[in-house]
Amino acid sequence: MITCHVKYTIDPYQLDAFERYSRDWVRIVRRMGGEHHGYFLPAEGANNIAYCLFSFASLSDYERYRRESAEDQECIELVGMATRQKFILSYERSFLRPVLQ
């Protein structure tokens, strides 16, 4: 299993837009064979940092998801919306492997 961890710097004045975007990606990752562990939005502390975690069975499954999402109309529209509205200022992506028992 490979887990993708994304740290977002977001526009805190557009939190509602980022939350709508997040809910759509949870559904899309699941539709494309992944397991989404959720987005984590600011509550206390920094108001411009959010996180998400999602997993695929293998790195090759994640790479397939990346290829397919680049051609998926819904994904293209979501990325376009985020680009136009600029509620994501930057992001960092890391890959993790779980230690389970």
PyMOL commands that set and color helices and strands:
alter all, ss='L'
color gray80, all
select helices_A, chain A and resi 12-31+59-71+73-85
alter helices_A, ss='H'
color red, helices_A
select strands_A, chain A and resi 2-10+35-40+49-56+88-96
alter strands_A, ss='S'
color yellow, strands_A
deselect
rebuild
show_as cartoon
